[in-house]
Amino acid sequence: MRFPSPPGLLRTLAGVMTAAAALLLSLTAPPPLARADAGHGPLLVRTTHGWVHGAADRDGGRVFQGIPFAAPPTGELRWRPPRPAARWTGVREATSPAHPCPQLPLTLLPDGGPVLPGESNRTGSTTEDCLYLNVWTPAHTGDRPLPVLVWLHGGGNAYGAGSDYDGSALAARGMVVVTVNYRLGALGFLAHPALSGESPDHASGDYGLMDQQAALHWVRRDIGVFGGDRNRVTLGGQSAGSADTCLHIASPTANGLFHRAIQQSGSCVADGGLRPLTLDAAQRKGNGFAASVGCADPSTAAACLRAVPTADLIRATGTGTASMWAPNTGPRVLPHPPDTAWADGRVNAVPTLSGSTHDEYRYFTALYVDLLGGGPLTPASYAALIRLQYGDRAAAVLGTYPASAHPSPNLAYSAAVTDQRFACPARADGHLYSGRAPVYAYEFHDPQAPPFIPAPHTPQGAFHASELAYLFPMDSVPPLTPAQRRLSATMTAYWARFVATGDPNGPRLPTWPHHTADGDRVQVLAPDRVAPTTGFAAGHHCAFWRPSPA
């Protein structure tokens, strides 16, 4: 064998090194795609797991959709904690949303329309490969990392998707917005003795909460390449997303993953809120569900459940905006009830912006009484419904909310349940939180908010989720009036300041005072009328529903 002479050897080594360098560059440098569009930041971004290519959004910023943050929870990974996502080669197109997590279409209206805005509610999904997130950024992120909002969608932990929310308006205020898919219904919250037996926690359920924390870990690891600041993360959500945020405040495994919180119309601590089940109660429901899909034998239940087709599982989950599925205590993600965690001081106490809408339950009254129940209520049927719902306390409820004191029995019923399930729990949570961290409480109160559903007998007012159209652009609802657009501008400015600093106050904004048990001040968010009030508790009969404020 002949070896090259020294000069030849050097040329050979140089050639090898050049080839190696070219190979290394081909593996690490972005492929020959446009790295930026005119007026936009880079649309090609390298994450820990590979390159993603995004698009320009409606407000001139960037949006990256369908980025995996965990492995598909399919096959043997069904009903297990989320596993890391796989790396990919080349460039992943992130210009369209991923599938929502499995759910039935929420098309309960007589005309077949969805009862909530958002494509997931119209189409449903049977795709378990669904653990993806979406990222919105301003057009230019600058040299300083931007604050981050991680948003958890609502839908009773049974419906919805991160892609139902357009984060462009909030991103334009100078933040990075992340919206998240998480497992829903039985696939996200089934607890069963056979599944508990597989777990080192000897508990099951809460897979949806684990998914949400996996997304927060992704943010901690990867948000910097999108211009976000991993040390200024706000976790927020509405309805079930708000209640889940409340649970993460009480979760030991969420420690350090977020630094502020936003809760919109969902509590997990106070009576009347969405409190988690005990493990025993959740497993009893899980046993019943397993039997309903042919998996009653305890010795084979885990394997049997994993073999049930996805479509059969979500059909067995049922329809409606409320479901039997809820988080439960027991798994490591939620070892104790939130009230116990607060009493023991084992919470992630962070500055919190929280509140409710003035007429929360009118939406549900219109849906379940008018559109699906053959309503409206009469004085007699209203009294019968209150007796059915409140039992021994019915006479006191009817005395506090007499039909004659309201424009209609429908509105009397809506007021009672709004106060019991939303307004007063939000206030109680605010009192509890304010002992450990700053709290800014609000009430959204636009009586002409654009409605989601037809409501001939129940004027919607400031119904449940009505404030979302003022924070996230929604093409499926009527356009905002000029006064409503001014309110939207004020609200997005408040939210942006809070995400950035933990305090919603800023230049040219009406002053928003702290909420405390002593001061009890709540910021009213109404068109051309934004100011604090001390009349919230009296207006919602919170002394009746909760004699002690905390």
C-alpha positions in Angstrom: 0.0 0.0 0.0 1.4 3.4 -1.0 1.0 6.4 1.4 0.9 9.9 0.1 3.9 12.1 0.4 3.8 14.7 3.1 2.5 17.5 0.8 0.0 15.0 -0.6 -0.9 13.9 2.9 -1.6 17.5 3.8 -3.8 18.0 0.7 -5.6 14.8 1.5 -6.2 15.9 5.1 -7.3 19.3 4.0 -9.8 17.8 1.6 -11.2 15.5 4.3 -11.5 18.4 6.7 -13.3 20.5 4.1 -15.7 17.7 3.3 -16.3 17.1 7.1 -16.9 20.8 7.6 -19.4 20.8 4.7 -21.2 17.8 6.1 -21.4 19.5 9.6 -22.7 22.7 8.0 -25.3 20.7 6.1 -26.5 19.2 9.4 -26.6 22.4 11.4 -27.3 25.3 9.1 -30.8 26.0 7.9 -31.7 24.6 4.4 -32.0 27.2 1.6 -35.4 28.6 2.6 -36.1 32.3 3.0 -35.0 33.1 6.6 -37.1 36.2 6.9 -40.0 37.8 5.0 -40.0 41.6 4.4 -40.8 43.3 7.7 -40.7 40.1 9.8 -38.2 38.4 12.0 -36.7 35.0 11.0 -39.3 32.5 9.9 -36.8 29.6 10.2 -35.9 28.8 13.8 -33.9 25.9 15.2 -35.4 24.3 18.3 -33.8 21.6 20.5 -35.5 18.9 18.3 -35.0 20.4 14.9 -35.7 23.3 12.5 -39.2 24.8 12.2 -40.5 27.1 9.5 -43.3 29.5 10.4 -45.3 32.2 8.8 -46.3 35.9 9.1 -49.4 36.5 11.2 -52.3 39.0 10.7 -50.6 41.7 12.9 -47.2 41.6 11.2 -45.6 39.2 13.6 -44.7 35.5 13.3 -46.6 32.4 14.1 -45.2 28.8 14.3 -48.0 26.2 14.6 -48.0 22.5 15.3 -44.6 22.2 17.1 -44.4 18.9 19.0 -43.6 19.2 22.7 -44.0 15.5 23.6 -44.2 12.1 22.0 -47.5 11.0 20.6 -49.4 9.4 23.5 -50.5 6.4 21.5 -50.4 2.6 21.9 -48.6 1.7 25.1 -48.2 5.5 25.9 -51.9 5.9 26.2 -52.6 6.8 29.8 -49.0 7.3 30.7 -47.1 10.5 31.5 -45.9 12.4 28.4 -42.5 11.3 27.0 -40.0 13.5 25.2 -40.7 14.3 21.5 -38.4 12.7 18.9 -35.9 14.8 17.0 -36.5 15.3 13.3 -34.2 16.0 10.3 -34.7 18.7 7.7 -37.2 21.5 8.3 -40.6 21.0 9.8 -43.3 23.1 8.3 -45.0 25.0 11.2 -47.5 26.9 9.1 -50.7 25.1 9.9 -52.2 23.8 13.2 -51.9 20.2 14.3 -54.9 18.1 15.1 -56.8 18.8 18.3 -56.8 16.1 20.9 -59.6 13.6 20.6 -63.1 15.0 21.2 -66.5 14.9 19.7 -67.8 17.9 17.7 -69.5 20.3 20.0 -72.3 20.9 17.5 -75.4 20.8 19.8 -77.3 23.7 18.2 -80.5 22.9 16.3 -78.9 24.1 13.1 -75.8 21.9 13.7 -73.6 24.8 14.5 -70.9 24.7 17.3 -71.8 26.1 20.7 -68.3 27.7 21.1 -66.1 29.4 18.6 -63.1 27.5 17.3 -62.5 24.9 14.6 -62.0 22.1 17.1 -65.6 22.5 18.3 -66.9 22.3 14.8 -65.0 19.3 13.6 -63.9 17.2 16.6 -61.0 14.8 16.3 -60.0 11.2 16.7 -56.3 11.8 16.5 -54.3 10.9 19.6 -51.1 12.2 18.1 -52.0 15.7 19.4 -49.4 17.0 21.8 -48.4 20.2 19.9 -48.2 23.9 20.6 -48.2 27.1 18.7 -46.0 30.2 19.2 -46.8 33.8 18.2 -44.1 36.5 18.4 -44.0 40.2 17.4 -42.4 41.1 14.1 -39.2 42.1 15.8 -38.2 40.7 19.1 -35.1 42.9 19.6 -32.1 42.1 21.7 -33.9 41.7 25.0 -35.9 38.5 25.6 -39.6 39.1 25.7 -42.1 38.0 28.4 -44.0 34.8 27.6 -47.7 33.9 28.1 -48.5 30.2 28.0 -52.3 29.8 27.4 -54.4 26.8 28.4 -57.7 26.6 26.5 -61.1 26.0 28.1 -63.8 23.5 27.3 -64.5 21.5 30.4 -61.2 19.4 30.0 -63.2 17.7 27.2 -63.2 20.1 24.3 -61.0 22.7 22.6 -57.5 23.2 21.3 -54.7 25.6 21.5 -55.2 26.4 17.8 -58.6 27.9 18.6 -56.9 31.0 19.9 -55.1 33.6 17.8 -52.3 35.1 19.9 -51.4 37.8 17.4 -53.0 40.7 19.2 -51.3 40.0 22.4 -48.0 39.3 20.7 -48.2 42.7 19.1 -48.1 44.1 22.6 -44.6 42.9 23.0 -44.8 39.3 24.3 -44.4 35.7 23.0 -47.7 33.8 23.2 -47.8 30.0 23.4 -51.1 28.0 23.1 -51.1 24.4 24.0 -53.0 21.2 23.2 -53.4 18.7 26.1 -55.2 15.3 26.4 -58.9 15.7 27.1 -61.8 13.7 28.4 -61.1 10.0 29.3 -57.8 10.1 27.5 -56.6 13.0 29.6 -58.3 12.4 33.0 -59.2 8.7 33.4 -58.3 7.3 36.8 -58.5 3.5 37.2 -57.1 1.0 39.7 -55.4 -0.9 36.9 -53.6 2.3 35.7 -52.7 3.2 39.2 -51.1 -0.2 39.7 -48.7 0.6 36.8 -47.6 3.9 38.2 -44.8 4.5 40.7 -47.2 7.1 42.3 -49.8 4.3 42.8 -52.2 6.8 41.3 -53.7 7.6 37.9 -55.5 10.4 36.1 -54.2 14.0 35.5 -52.5 13.1 32.2 -53.8 16.4 30.8 -52.1 18.3 33.6 -48.9 16.4 33.0 -49.1 17.4 29.3 -49.5 21.1 30.3 -46.4 20.8 32.5 -44.5 19.1 29.6 -45.4 22.2 27.5 -44.0 24.4 30.3 -40.8 22.4 30.2 -40.6 22.9 26.5 -41.0 26.6 27.0 -38.2 26.6 29.7 -35.9 24.8 27.2 -36.8 26.3 23.8 -38.6 29.6 24.1 -35.4 31.6 23.9 -34.9 30.8 20.2 -38.3 32.5 19.5 -37.2 35.6 21.5 -38.9 34.7 24.7 -37.6 35.0 28.3 -37.8 31.7 30.1 -37.6 33.6 33.4 -40.7 35.7 32.7 -43.4 33.1 32.0 -47.0 33.7 32.8 -49.4 30.6 32.9 -53.0 31.5 32.1 -56.2 30.1 30.9 -60.0 30.5 30.8 -62.7 28.3 32.3 -61.2 24.8 32.6 -57.8 26.3 31.5 -58.2 28.7 34.4 -59.0 26.0 36.9 -56.0 24.0 35.6 -53.8 27.1 36.1 -55.1 27.2 39.7 -54.1 23.5 40.1 -50.5 24.2 38.8 -50.2 26.9 41.5 -50.8 24.0 44.0 -48.6 21.5 42.1 -45.1 20.7 43.5 -43.9 19.6 40.0 -44.7 23.0 38.5 -42.3 24.8 40.8 -40.2 27.2 38.8 -42.0 26.7 35.6 -44.0 29.9 35.7 -43.7 33.3 37.4 -47.2 34.8 37.2 -50.7 33.5 36.6 -53.9 34.6 34.9 -57.2 32.9 35.9 -60.3 33.8 33.9 -63.6 32.3 35.1 -62.3 29.2 36.8 -61.4 28.4 40.4 -60.0 25.2 41.9 -59.9 26.1 45.6 -63.2 27.7 46.7 -66.5 25.9 47.2 -68.5 26.2 44.0 -65.4 26.2 41.8 -63.9 23.3 39.8 -62.3 21.4 42.7 -60.4 18.2 41.9 -61.9 14.8 42.8 -60.3 12.5 45.3 -58.4 9.5 43.8 -61.0 7.1 45.1 -63.9 9.1 43.6 -62.1 9.4 40.3 -61.3 5.6 40.2 -64.9 4.7 40.9 -66.0 6.8 37.9 -63.1 5.2 36.0 -64.4 1.7 36.8 -67.8 2.6 35.5 -66.3 4.0 32.3 -64.2 1.0 31.7 -67.2 -1.3 32.1 -69.1 0.9 29.5 -66.4 0.2 26.9 -66.2 -3.6 27.7 -63.2 -3.5 30.0 -64.8 -4.5 33.4 -62.3 -7.3 34.3 -59.8 -5.7 36.7 -57.0 -8.2 35.7 -57.0 -7.1 32.1 -58.5 -3.6 32.3 -55.3 -1.7 31.4 -54.5 -3.7 28.2 -58.2 -3.8 27.3 -58.6 0.0 27.6 -55.5 0.6 25.5 -57.0 -1.6 22.8 -60.3 0.3 22.6 -60.5 2.4 19.4 -60.2 6.1 19.9 -63.6 6.9 18.4 -65.3 4.5 20.8 -63.6 6.1 23.8 -64.7 9.6 22.9 -68.2 8.4 22.1 -68.4 6.9 25.6 -67.2 10.2 27.0 -70.5 11.7 26.0 -71.5 15.2 24.8 -72.0 18.5 26.4 -69.8 21.3 27.7 -69.7 19.6 31.1 -68.3 16.1 31.5 -67.5 13.5 34.2 -63.8 14.2 33.5 -61.9 16.3 36.0 -58.4 16.4 37.6 -58.0 14.3 40.8 -55.6 14.3 43.6 -53.1 11.4 44.0 -50.6 11.6 41.2 -47.3 13.3 41.8 -48.5 16.3 39.7 -51.3 16.9 42.3 -50.6 15.0 45.5 -52.9 17.2 47.7 -56.1 19.2 47.3 -55.4 22.8 46.5 -56.9 24.1 49.8 -54.6 21.7 51.8 -51.6 22.9 49.8 -52.5 26.5 50.5 -53.1 25.8 54.2 -49.7 24.1 54.4 -47.9 26.8 52.4 -46.9 24.3 49.7 -47.9 26.4 46.7 -46.3 28.3 43.9 -47.5 31.7 45.1 -47.0 34.2 42.2 -48.6 37.5 41.2 -52.1 36.7 39.8 -54.6 38.5 37.6 -58.0 36.8 38.1 -61.6 37.5 37.6 -64.9 36.6 36.0 -67.6 38.0 33.8 -70.7 39.7 35.1 -73.2 37.3 33.6 -71.3 34.0 33.4 -74.1 31.5 33.5 -76.4 33.2 31.0 -74.6 31.3 28.2 -75.4 27.9 29.8 -79.0 28.9 30.5 -79.4 29.9 26.9 -77.8 26.6 25.8 -79.4 24.1 28.1 -82.7 25.7 29.0 -83.6 27.5 25.8 -82.0 25.7 22.9 -81.8 22.2 24.2 -84.3 22.1 27.0 -87.4 23.6 25.4 -87.3 26.7 27.6 -87.7 29.4 28.7 -88.3 28.9 32.4 -91.6 29.9 34.0 -91.8 31.0 37.6 -93.0 27.5 38.5 -90.3 25.6 36.5 -87.7 28.0 37.9 -88.6 27.2 41.4 -88.7 23.4 40.6 -85.2 23.7 39.1 -83.8 25.5 42.1 -85.3 22.9 44.4 -83.8 20.1 42.3 -80.4 21.8 42.2 -80.1 23.1 45.8 -82.2 20.8 47.9 -82.5 21.9 51.5 -81.1 25.3 50.6 -83.6 26.0 47.8 -86.0 28.2 49.9 -83.1 30.5 50.8 -81.9 30.6 47.2 -85.4 31.5 46.0 -85.6 34.2 48.7 -82.3 35.7 47.6 -83.1 35.4 43.8 -86.9 35.7 43.5 -88.1 35.5 39.9 -90.1 38.7 40.5 -86.8 40.7 41.1 -85.4 39.9 37.7 -86.6 40.6 34.2 -87.3 36.8 33.7 -87.0 33.5 35.5 -84.2 32.7 33.1 -82.2 35.7 34.3 -82.9 34.9 37.9 -81.6 31.4 37.5 -78.5 32.7 35.6 -77.7 35.2 38.4 -77.9 32.6 41.1 -75.6 30.1 39.4 -73.2 32.9 38.2 -72.7 34.0 41.7 -72.4 30.6 43.2 -70.1 29.0 40.7 -68.1 31.9 39.3 -68.2 35.3 40.9 -67.9 34.4 44.5 -65.3 31.6 44.0 -63.2 34.0 42.0 -63.4 36.6 44.9 -62.6 33.9 47.5 -59.5 32.8 45.5 -58.4 36.4 45.3 -58.6 36.8 49.0 -56.7 33.6 49.6 -53.9 34.4 47.1 -53.5 38.0 48.3 -52.1 36.8 51.6 -48.9 35.6 49.7 -48.6 37.5 46.5 -50.1 40.5 44.7 -53.6 39.9 43.2 -55.4 42.0 40.6 -59.1 41.2 40.4 -61.4 42.1 37.5 -65.0 41.8 36.4 -65.7 41.9 32.6 -69.0 43.8 32.2 -70.0 44.5 28.7 -73.7 44.0 28.5 -73.5 44.0 24.6 -70.6 41.6 24.2 -70.8 39.7 20.8 -72.8 36.5 21.5 -71.6 33.0 20.6 -75.0 31.4 20.2 -78.6 32.6 19.5 -80.4 33.4 22.7 -84.0 34.6 22.1 -85.0 34.2 25.8 -81.8 35.0 27.6 -80.0 38.2 26.7 -76.4 37.1 27.0 -74.8 40.2 28.5 -71.2 39.5 29.7 -71.5 35.8 29.4 -69.0 33.0 30.1 -66.0 33.4 27.7 -67.3 36.7 26.3 -64.1 38.5 27.2 -62.0 36.2 25.0 -63.0 38.1 21.9 -61.4 41.2 23.4 -58.0 39.5 23.9 -57.9 37.0 21.0 -59.1 38.0 17.5 -62.2 35.8 16.6 -63.4 35.8 13.0 -66.5 33.7 14.0 -68.1 36.4 16.2 -69.6 39.7 15.2 -67.0 42.5 14.9 -66.5 44.8 17.9 -67.9 48.3 18.0 -65.6 51.3 18.4 -66.2 51.4 22.1 -65.6 47.7 22.4 -62.4 48.1 20.4 -61.2 50.7 22.9 -62.0 48.3 25.7 -60.1 45.6 23.9 -57.1 47.9 23.5 -57.2 48.6 27.3 -57.5 45.0 28.2 -54.6 43.8 25.9 -52.5 46.6 27.4 -53.3 45.5 30.9 -52.6 41.8 30.2 -49.3 42.7 28.4 -48.1 44.8 31.3 -49.0 42.1 33.8 -47.2 39.4 31.7 -44.2 41.7 31.5 -44.0 42.9 35.1 -46.6 41.1 37.3 -48.5 44.4 37.6 -51.1 45.5 35.0 -50.7 49.2 35.6 -48.9 51.3 33.0 -48.7 54.7 31.3 -52.1 56.0 30.1 -54.0 53.2 31.7 -56.7 53.6 34.4 -55.2 52.7 37.7 -55.9 49.1 38.8 -55.5 48.7 42.6 -54.4 45.5 44.4 -57.2 43.2 45.5 -57.0 42.4 49.2 -59.5 40.9 51.7 -59.7 44.3 53.5 -60.0 46.5 50.4 -62.0 44.1 48.3 -61.5 46.2 45.2 -62.3 44.7 41.8 -61.5 46.4 38.5 -64.6 46.7 36.3 -63.8 46.3 32.6 -66.7 47.9 30.6 -66.8 49.9 27.4 -65.6 53.5 28.2 -66.0 52.7 31.9 -62.9 51.1 33.4 -62.5 51.7 37.2 -62.4 49.9 40.5 -65.5 49.0 42.6 -66.0 47.8 46.1 -69.5 46.7 45.3 -68.7 43.4 43.7 -69.5 41.2 46.8 -72.8 42.8 47.5 -73.8 42.8 43.8 -73.2 39.0 43.6 -74.5 38.1 47.1 -71.2 36.6 48.2 -72.1 36.9 51.9 -75.0 34.5 51.1 -72.8 32.0 49.2 -69.8 32.3 51.3 -70.2 33.9 54.8 -66.5 33.9 55.3 -64.6 35.7 52.4 -61.7 33.2 52.3 
